[in-house]
Amino acid sequence: MDLGGRTASYYDEDLKASVTYVEAAEFHLAQETAMGRKPDPAPLRTFIAKYPASPYVKNAYSYLGYYYGQMASKEDAGAFFEEWTKKYPDDKNALSSYVQRIIRDKEPLDKGLRLAEKLKEMTGYPENPDYQEALANLYVLKEEPDKAGDEYGKDFIDGYLRNVLFALTGYATFWLDQDKNLASAEEMADIAAAALTAKKDANAYFFSQVAGLYNRLKKTDKALAIYGPEFAKKNWGESGALASYAAFWQRQGANLDNALAAVRHSAELAPTYYNNFTLAQILFNLKNYPEALTAAEKAVELAKPMAAKYEGFTTVQYDNLVKQIKEAMAKPPEVKK
């Protein structure tokens, strides 16, 4: 029997729970009052007292959090946030709202730090920028600027940007693999490229990743803009960066003249088996067989001690390149027709 609509209920998809129409109506009216032009928390407080087991209670506290975070007195706010965080001790919204109010009031700072550290621990990695900023603010208020820098300084932003770049390149790679949504994939590559261009000490790994995306999109001009001769010039003293750059373009079969110059210099800086192998590959592709053979044999010579020292390390690919070059040299020259 429906007592004037008081017992009729419906299933709320957002709450994943059944609620009576009367209960829902009372909550929404109280919510509007709390968020209106002249916010009044009383109706929501009354709702919580009247329906303590209601699935709307958690939302009620969230709406009240705005009022007590922005408008209530320090004393009233402190009492409310203690109540809210006691009822929902692992609610990130409750903890974060309390921290923000403490920052606003500039006290109690030790309490704020405990809450902020809990949020950081709950979040894990990647770190939440809002929570890290709050931690830094608390340390500034405590006149501990070094700790503020530890929480929200260069290490934080470098790590955050690294995660963003992984997300952008991962997204673009996914859609390229599907051969769909390619305009969006290119847009994300463009955003990543802009970030790398602006960052003074960006990781060279991401330049090759973005260039690889552009090559898959058949945008070689964009690949060269982000990872072409200018990149090599800026990294001319970095053997590892030059070697990776040269190997990338060797695999693409493009930009080989600049890749050759880069790997020659890399081999001068660090005459390793890897540098000589990459040098040999590029020279082989450019049909400079005598120099390619010299570099390939040097790669084999340098790789043999590694093979003797480390189980599983093999010189097969280096030996095979020497064989390929010799076979190419043994062929009679092509007669131009």
C-alpha positions in Angstrom: 0.0 0.0 0.0 1.4 3.4 -1.0 0.9 5.8 1.8 0.4 9.0 -0.2 3.6 8.4 -2.2 5.7 8.0 0.9 6.7 4.4 0.3 6.8 4.3 -3.5 10.4 4.0 -4.7 12.5 3.9 -7.8 16.0 2.7 -8.7 18.6 5.5 -9.0 21.2 4.5 -11.6 23.8 7.0 -10.3 23.5 5.7 -6.7 22.9 2.1 -7.7 20.2 1.9 -5.1 16.5 2.1 -4.6 15.2 5.3 -2.9 11.7 6.5 -2.1 10.3 9.4 -4.1 9.8 11.4 -1.0 13.4 10.8 0.2 14.7 11.8 -3.2 12.5 15.0 -3.3 13.7 16.1 0.1 17.3 15.5 -0.8 17.1 17.6 -4.0 15.3 20.4 -2.3 17.8 20.5 0.5 20.6 20.4 -2.1 19.3 23.4 -4.0 19.0 25.3 -0.7 22.6 24.5 0.2 23.9 25.6 -3.2 21.6 28.6 -3.8 22.3 32.3 -3.9 22.1 32.4 -0.1 23.4 29.0 0.9 21.8 27.4 3.9 23.2 24.1 5.2 20.3 23.4 7.6 18.0 21.4 5.3 20.9 19.0 4.3 21.8 18.6 8.0 18.2 17.8 8.7 18.1 15.3 5.9 21.2 13.5 7.2 19.6 13.3 10.7 16.3 12.1 9.3 17.7 9.6 6.8 21.1 8.4 8.3 21.1 5.2 6.2 20.1 6.9 3.0 22.3 6.4 -0.1 22.1 10.1 -0.5 24.0 10.9 2.7 27.4 10.7 1.1 26.3 13.2 -1.5 24.8 15.4 1.2 28.1 15.6 2.9 29.8 16.5 -0.4 27.4 19.4 -1.0 27.8 20.6 2.6 31.6 20.5 2.0 31.3 23.5 -0.3 29.5 25.5 2.3 31.7 24.6 5.2 34.8 24.9 3.0 34.0 28.4 1.8 31.5 30.2 4.0 31.3 28.7 7.5 33.2 30.0 10.5 36.5 28.3 11.4 34.9 26.6 14.4 31.9 25.4 12.5 34.0 24.2 9.6 36.4 22.3 11.9 33.5 20.5 13.6 31.9 19.6 10.2 35.1 18.3 8.6 35.9 16.2 11.7 32.4 14.7 11.4 32.7 14.1 7.7 36.1 12.5 7.7 35.2 10.4 10.7 32.2 9.0 8.9 34.1 8.5 5.6 37.8 8.2 6.6 38.9 7.0 3.2 36.9 9.4 1.1 39.3 11.5 -1.0 36.8 14.3 -1.4 36.3 14.6 2.3 40.0 14.5 3.1 40.9 17.0 0.3 38.1 19.4 1.3 39.3 19.4 4.9 42.9 20.0 3.7 41.8 23.0 1.6 39.9 24.5 4.5 43.0 24.1 6.8 45.1 25.9 4.1 42.6 28.7 4.0 42.5 29.0 7.8 46.3 28.5 8.1 45.7 26.0 10.9 45.9 23.3 12.2 48.8 22.7 9.9 50.0 19.4 11.4 46.6 18.0 11.0 46.5 19.2 7.4 49.9 17.5 6.7 48.7 14.2 8.1 45.6 14.3 5.9 47.6 15.4 2.9 50.1 12.6 3.4 47.2 10.1 3.6 45.9 11.4 0.3 49.3 11.0 -1.3 49.6 7.5 0.0 46.1 6.6 -1.1 46.8 8.0 -4.6 50.1 6.3 -5.2 51.6 6.9 -8.6 51.2 8.9 -10.7 50.8 11.6 -8.1 47.8 13.8 -8.1 48.9 17.4 -8.8 46.1 18.9 -6.6 47.2 16.9 -3.6 50.9 17.7 -4.2 50.1 21.4 -4.5 48.2 21.2 -1.2 51.1 19.5 0.5 53.5 22.2 -0.8 51.1 24.9 0.5 51.1 23.4 3.9 54.9 23.3 4.0 55.1 26.9 2.9 52.7 27.8 5.7 55.0 25.9 8.1 57.9 27.9 6.7 59.6 24.8 5.3 60.1 25.8 1.6 62.6 23.0 0.9 60.0 20.4 1.8 57.5 22.2 -0.4 60.0 21.9 -3.3 60.4 18.2 -2.6 56.7 17.6 -2.9 55.9 20.0 -5.8 59.1 20.9 -7.5 61.0 19.9 -10.6 61.0 16.2 -9.8 57.2 16.3 -9.5 56.6 18.2 -12.7 59.2 16.2 -14.7 57.5 13.0 -13.6 54.0 14.4 -14.3 55.1 15.5 -17.8 56.6 12.0 -18.4 53.3 10.4 -17.6 51.5 12.8 -19.9 53.8 12.0 -22.7 53.4 8.3 -22.1 49.6 8.8 -22.2 49.7 10.9 -25.4 52.0 8.5 -27.3 50.2 5.4 -26.0 46.9 6.8 -27.2 48.2 7.6 -30.6 49.9 4.2 -30.9 46.7 2.4 -30.0 44.6 4.2 -32.7 47.3 3.8 -35.3 47.3 0.0 -34.5 43.5 0.1 -35.1 43.9 2.3 -38.3 41.1 4.5 -36.9 40.7 7.9 -35.3 43.9 9.0 -37.1 43.2 12.7 -36.9 43.0 12.5 -33.2 46.2 10.4 -33.1 48.0 13.0 -35.1 46.7 15.8 -32.8 48.0 14.0 -29.7 51.4 13.6 -31.5 51.4 17.3 -32.2 50.7 18.1 -28.5 53.5 15.8 -27.4 55.8 17.4 -30.0 55.0 20.9 -28.7 55.7 19.8 -25.1 59.1 18.3 -26.1 60.0 21.3 -28.1 59.3 23.6 -25.1 61.0 21.5 -22.5 64.7 22.3 -22.2 65.8 18.9 -20.9 63.2 16.6 -22.4 64.1 12.9 -22.5 65.4 11.9 -26.0 63.4 8.7 -25.9 60.1 10.6 -26.4 61.5 12.4 -29.5 62.0 9.1 -31.2 58.5 7.9 -30.1 56.8 11.0 -31.5 58.8 10.8 -34.7 57.8 7.2 -35.1 54.2 8.2 -34.8 54.6 10.8 -37.5 56.3 8.3 -39.8 53.4 5.8 -39.3 51.1 8.7 -40.2 53.2 9.4 -43.3 54.1 12.8 -42.0 57.9 12.6 -42.5 58.2 16.4 -42.5 56.8 16.5 -39.0 59.1 13.6 -37.9 62.1 15.5 -39.2 61.0 18.7 -37.5 60.9 17.0 -34.1 63.7 14.4 -34.6 65.8 15.5 -37.5 69.0 17.4 -38.1 68.2 20.1 -35.5 67.8 17.4 -32.8 71.2 15.9 -33.8 72.8 19.4 -33.7 71.5 20.1 -30.2 72.7 16.7 -28.9 76.0 16.6 -30.7 77.9 15.9 -27.6 75.7 13.0 -26.4 76.9 9.7 -27.9 73.8 7.8 -26.7 71.3 10.3 -28.1 73.1 10.4 -31.5 73.4 6.6 -31.7 69.6 6.2 -31.0 68.9 8.9 -33.5 71.0 7.3 -36.2 69.5 3.8 -35.5 66.0 5.2 -35.7 66.5 6.7 -39.2 68.4 3.6 -40.4 65.3 1.6 -39.6 63.1 4.1 -41.4 65.4 4.2 -44.4 65.2 8.0 -44.5 67.4 11.0 -43.5 70.4 8.7 -43.9 73.0 11.3 -44.7 72.4 13.1 -41.5 72.0 9.8 -39.6 75.4 8.8 -41.0 77.1 12.1 -39.8 75.5 11.5 -36.3 76.6 8.0 -35.9 80.1 8.7 -37.2 80.4 11.3 -34.4 78.8 9.0 -31.9 81.4 6.4 -32.8 84.2 8.9 -32.3 82.8 9.8 -28.8 82.2 6.2 -27.9 83.7 3.5 -30.2 81.3 0.7 -29.1 80.1 -2.3 -31.0 76.6 -0.8 -31.2 77.9 2.4 -32.7 80.0 0.6 -35.3 77.1 -1.8 -36.1 74.7 1.1 -36.7 77.4 2.9 -38.8 77.9 -0.3 -40.8 74.2 -0.6 -41.4 73.8 2.9 -42.7 76.9 2.7 -44.9 75.5 -0.6 -46.3 72.2 1.0 -47.1 74.1 3.9 -48.9 76.1 1.2 -50.8 79.4 2.4 -49.4 80.5 -1.2 -49.0 84.2 -0.8 -48.2 83.6 1.5 -45.2 80.6 -0.6 -44.2 82.7 -3.7 -44.0 85.4 -2.0 -41.9 82.7 -0.8 -39.4 80.9 -4.2 -39.4 84.2 -6.0 -38.7 85.0 -3.6 -35.9 81.5 -4.2 -34.4 82.3 -8.0 -34.4 85.7 -7.4 -32.8 84.2 -5.3 -30.0 81.2 -7.6 -29.5 83.2 -10.8 -29.0 84.5 -9.9 -25.5 80.8 -9.2 -24.5 79.8 -12.6 -25.9 82.5 -14.3 -23.8 81.5 -12.5 -20.7 77.7 -12.7 -20.8 75.7 -15.8 -21.3 73.1 -15.3 -24.1 74.9 -12.4 -25.7 75.6 -13.4 -29.3 77.5 -11.9 -32.3 75.3 -13.5 -34.9 73.6 -10.3 -36.1 77.1 -8.7 -36.5 78.5 -11.7 -38.2 75.5 -11.8 -40.6 76.0 -8.1 -41.5 79.7 -8.8 -42.4 78.5 -11.7 -44.6 75.8 -9.5 -46.3 78.3 -6.8 -47.1 80.9 -9.2 -48.5 78.2 -10.8 -50.7 77.2 -7.4 -52.0 80.8 -6.5 -52.8 81.2 -9.8 -54.6 78.4 -9.1 -57.0 79.3 -7.6 -60.4 78.4 -3.9 -60.7 75.0 -3.2 -62.2 75.1 -2.2 -65.8 73.1 0.9 -66.4 70.8 0.6 -69.4 
